[in-house]
Amino acid sequence: MNRRNFLKVSGMGTIMLLLSGCGWLGLADDNSKANAVMEKGSVSGGRKMKIVVITSSPHPKNESTSIYLADRFTEGAKSAGHEVFTFDAAHEETHPCQGCDKCGMDGPCVFKDAIENTLMPKMLEADLIVLTTPLYYFGMSAQLKTIVDRFYSRTGRLHGKKSIMMATAYNSADWTMEAMVNHYNTLVRYMEWQDVGQVMATGCGARSLVEKSEFADFAYKIGANL
């Protein structure tokens, strides 16, 4: 099967870019929308944004493919003057939601862990939330899902933000990211977020592969052009 990778960018219009090697193969929307989405300052309005990047790979930072995408995005965002806070969901003390409802969907959570004490205050004041994960069995990692489930404790106050999703996968079939994209889009709809970008990096099963890919460059450009 030929390698087919895809990027999806949305916000001011939905665009599908197909990559094969180093060449652009197709564009599922017109070029004017592509230029509008990537126009510098189109998301931030030229103002400094507070951004929370959540990584969730259990691998060491220098080996992780998804953390590399997150780092490239962060480099771009900081180059544009935005404030970025990164939370490592795989190596912090976290607990899954117990469904006790003691938070009443408005906090505080019964767990006084890194999610409640460190991440949640940053998320509440953030303009943009970036979810980053390796693809595990066609969904997000358990580490990231733990964070997402804990959104429950501040559901209302986390609504209405901007968001980005970035994921890496070894598989390169055209259906590899379908479940991930559907899950993320449903989350965006429920949280009433504005999706401003998705980088779904297929065929990136090793750090060297993602480092050489156009997915990494695209992650940087999204950050730099916010």
C-alpha positions, 0 to 999 in steps of 0.5 A: 500500500502506498504511503498516504499521510494527511494533515487537516487544518480548520478554523477559517475553513476545513482543508485536507492536505495529502502528502507523499514524500515531499510533494503536495498531492492534493487540496480538498479545498480552495487555495484562498482558504488555505492562505486564510487559515495560515495567515499570520495572526489570523487566530490570535488577532495579533494578541499574545495568547496563553497556550497550554500544550499537553503531551502524553507519550510514555517514551523519553522526550528524545525518543518520542515522536509526538513530543517532537511535534509538540516541541516544534509547535512550541518553538513556532508559538514562542517565536510569535511571542505567545506564552506556552505552558507544557504539561507532561501527562505521562510523567506527572502524578495523575488520577482518572476521574472516579465519577463521584460528581463531588466537583459538581462539574465546577470543582474542586476535584477530590484528587489534589494531584498535578491535574488539579494543582498544576494543569487545571489553573493553567487550562482555565486561563488559557486561550488555546489548548493543544492535545498531543498523543501517540496513536494507541489502538487507533485512539489517544493514549491512556495518559491523555484520556485521563486528562480529558476525562478530568475536564469534567470537574470544570466542564463549563469553564473550559468551554469556548476555548481554541484547540489543536490536536496533534498525533503520531502513528506508525501506520500509514493507511489512509484510515489510520487516524479516522477514529482519532479525528472523529473523537477529537471533533466530537470533543470540540463540538461538546466543549464548544471549542474552536478547532484551529488545527490538526496534525495527524502524522501517519507513517511516523513510527520512529523519531528520525521519521517524524524529524524528517517529515513535513508534519514537523514543519507544519506543526512549527508553522501552525504555532508561528502563524497563530 
